[in-house]
């Protein structure tokens, strides 16, 4: 059975709206806070810029 893929793939506008509402609700109910966002941002930077870490650059986000 063949699968049809739409051009662009992705999650679409409905999926994006669903995620945005989910993030807002999680923030409002205390599941997401500023500290968590800083840690996630630091982790993403470390994954994307791993070569800088090997050169001794500190990618931790501090307040």
matplotlib code that plots the C-alpha trace (Angstrom):
import matplotlib.pyplot as plt

x = [0.0, 1.5, 1.6, 1.0, 3.2, 2.3, 4.9, 6.8, 6.1, 6.0, 3.2, 1.0, -0.7, -3.1, -0.2, 1.7, -1.4, -1.8, 1.8, 1.6, -1.5, 0.2, 3.2, 1.0, -1.0, 2.1, 3.6, 0.4, 0.2, 3.8, 5.2, 7.5, 9.4, 12.3, 14.9, 13.7, 13.8, 17.4, 18.4, 16.8, 18.3, 21.8, 21.3, 20.2, 23.2, 25.5, 24.1, 24.3, 27.6, 29.4, 32.7, 32.9, 32.6, 35.6, 37.5, 36.6, 33.7, 31.1, 27.6, 25.6, 23.0, 23.3, 21.0]
y = [0.0, 3.3, 6.3, 9.8, 12.5, 16.1, 18.6, 20.1, 17.3, 19.0, 19.1, 21.7, 24.7, 22.7, 20.8, 24.1, 25.6, 22.5, 22.8, 26.5, 26.0, 23.1, 25.2, 28.0, 25.7, 24.0, 27.5, 28.7, 25.5, 25.7, 22.7, 25.1, 27.9, 30.2, 27.9, 25.0, 27.2, 28.2, 24.6, 23.5, 26.4, 25.5, 21.9, 22.8, 25.1, 22.4, 19.9, 22.2, 23.8, 20.8, 21.7, 25.0, 23.0, 20.9, 24.2, 25.3, 27.6, 27.7, 27.6, 27.7, 30.4, 32.4, 35.1]
z = [0.0, -1.1, 1.3, 0.0, 1.3, 1.0, -0.2, 2.7, 5.2, 8.6, 11.2, 9.5, 11.0, 13.2, 14.7, 15.3, 17.0, 19.2, 20.3, 21.1, 23.2, 25.0, 25.8, 27.1, 29.3, 30.7, 31.4, 33.1, 35.3, 36.4, 34.4, 32.4, 34.1, 33.2, 34.7, 32.5, 29.4, 30.2, 30.7, 27.5, 25.5, 26.9, 26.0, 22.4, 22.1, 23.3, 20.8, 17.9, 18.7, 20.3, 18.6, 20.6, 23.8, 22.7, 22.3, 25.8, 25.2, 28.0, 26.4, 29.7, 29.8, 33.1, 34.4]

ax = plt.figure().add_subplot(projection="3d")
ax.plot(x, y, z, "-o")
ax.set_aspect("equal")
plt.show()
